[in-house]
């Protein structure tokens, strides 16, 4: 039987009802995104709430998660309630397109581990399709929505697979964003990178290029990955 939760050092994330389980991509993005000096953070597609919980451990900001999957939002709020930071965390059942129309809030940091499959083979699970396929949230919708919700000095941080990440960056640059940081994620040093984590902003800046290798050739985690996530995982 699959475990219904993932235990971190300072909190527990139940994910059995969520459209997406706790995964490395979300942990990497939450660890790498610039959360310093943030007061208000938005997670677009929050799932079970793992990224808001990691960020709540890192910084004192008020954090809002939104998701179009009702069960995920319910589970995220349940996870928030049992955490140390319940007074700073909330999840709402709403699409980003509707949220933009209804809110007057502006955010210092917007994060997203967005759906990225385009016209590809679907899962038999409808909620998983919503989380992974961009039928209901195109890259352009996401870019335009984030642009409206971001403070002038704010940061928009995302994680995407290699090809989709490059396409997203190109589209964002065409729509008024600048690339602040680009981190290539390598599963091992001997393999090509398969994920990109990147920070976008609305002001002119020089891009900082970085890379992170997750595992050694013997499958042990690299020291760099341990250093990045040592405050989270029980084994580090």
N, C-alpha and C positions, 0 to 999 in steps of 0.2 A: 504494500500500500504506500502510495506517495505521501511524503511528509506534508502536513497541512501548514507548516510554518517554517520560517528561517530565523534562527537565533543569532543575533549580533551581540556584541559585548554589552551594549547599553539598552537594547530594545529588541523586541520580537516582532516579526512581520508574518502575519497569517496571509496566505495567498491562494487558498483552495477555491475561493469564489471569484477571484480576479481573472480577467481575460489574459493577463500575462504574469508569469511567475517571476520571483526575484532572480535576476540574472546579472552577469558581469557588466554588461553595457551600462545598466542603470547605476551600478555601484561606481564604475569608472567616471561617468559623467558627474555624479554628485560629488565625487572626491576632487575632480579636476576643475570644475567650474569655479569662477572667482566669486566667492561668497563674502569676502571681507567688505565691511562698511555697507552692507545691504540692510535695508529696513523692511522691504516688501519683496517677496519672491513669488513667482507663479510657475507651477509645473503643468504644462499642457499635455494631457494624457497620463494622469498620475498613477493609473493602475491600482495596486495595493497600497501605495503610499510610501514605497521604500525610499525614493529620492527626497521627498519632504522630510522624512525622519532622519536621514543622514545629514541633511542640511540643518535641521533643527539642533542636532548634536554639535555641528560645526560653528553655528553663528546664532545670534539672538533675534533674527528677523521673524516677522509674521509671514507665514507661508500658506499659500492657497494652492490646492490641486484641483484640476477640473478633468472630467472624463465623460465620454458619451455612453459608457457601459455602467448601468445602474448598480449591478452587483459589485463591480470594482470600487465604485464610490462608497458604497455601504461598507465594504471591507476596509477601505482606507480610513474611513472615519472610526471604525472599530479599533484599528491599529493605533490611530492617533490618541484615542481615549485611554488606552492602557499604557501610553508612553509617558515619559517625564515632561513632555512639552505640549500637552493637550491644549493648553491655553493659547498656543501660538500656531496651531495647525487646524486647517479645515479643508474638506473636499466637497466639491459641488458637482451635481449631475447636470452637465450642460456642455454643449459644443463650444469650441473656441469662436466659431462664427457668431453664435448667439451671445456669448459672453462679451465679445467686443461691443455689441450693440447695447448691452444692458448695464455695463459697468462704467464708472468714471475713474476707477483706480488706475494708477500708473505704477510700474514695477522697476526696481533697480536691477533685478535679475529675472530673466525668463529662461526656463530650462525645458527641454523636450527630448524624449526618446521616441520620435514620431513613427507612424506607420510608413513603410517604405516600399512594399511590394507593389509593382505596377502591372496590372493585367496578368498576374501569374496564377498558378494553381492554388485554389482555395482550400482551406482546412474545412472539415465537416462541422467544426465548431464556429457558430456565428460570431460569438464575442471575440474569439481569437482572430477572426478575419477583420473585425473592426479595429483591433489593436495593431495588426500587422500590415494591412492593405490600405492604400491611400485613396480608396474609392470615395470616402466621406470627408477626407482632409487632404487636399492637394498641397504640394509644396508651396505653390503661389499663395493659396489661402493662408497657410501658416505664416509665411513671410509677411504678408500684408497685415495680418492680425497682430503679430508681434511688434511690428513697426508702430502700430497705433497705441499699443499698451506699454511700450518701453519709455522710461525716462530718457531725456536727452543724453545723459551720461551712462545709461544702463547698458547691460550686456545680455545678449541672447545666445545661450549655449546649447549645443545639440550633439548627439551621437548618431552616426549613420554608417552603414557599410560603405566600403571604398568608393564604388561607382556612384551610388546615390548621394554620397556626401559631396563628391566633386560637382555633381549636377546641382545640388542644393546651393552650394557656395556660389557657383556661377550665377544662378538665378537671383540669389540674395544681393550680389554685387550689382546686378542690373536694376535692382529695386531699392537702391539707396543705402544699403548696408556696406560696411567695410569689414574686412577680415582682420581681427585682432590677434587671435592665436589659433594655430592649427597643430594638433597633436596626432601623429600617426601611431596606431596601435598595432603592434606585431604580436601574433600568438607565440612565436619563437624567433630568435635571431636568424635562423635558417629559412624562415618563411617570409613571404611578402606581407605587408600590412593588410588587414582586412576590415578595419574600422577607422573612422576619423572622428575625433572630438574637436569641435571648433567653437570659437567665441566670435560673435558678430557684434558690431556697434554702429552707431549712427553718426560717428565723427571720424574724420580722416586720421589714420594711424598706420604705423608700419607693422607688418605681420611678423609675429614671432613663431618660428617653426620648431616643433619639438617631436620627440618620439618616445614611446614606452613599449618595452618588451615584457610580456606577461609571464612567460615560463622559460626556464632553462631547457637545454636539450634533453635532460633527464626527467623533464616534466615537473620538477620543483618550481615553485614560484620564484621569480627574480627578486633580488633585494630591493630593487626600485619599486616593484609592485607591493611588496611587504611594507615598505616605508610609507607608501601612499595610503594603504588601507589598514595599517596596524591598529588604528583606534576603533576599527569596526569588527574585524574577524576574531573569533575566539582562539583560532589556531596560531595567530601571529603574535 
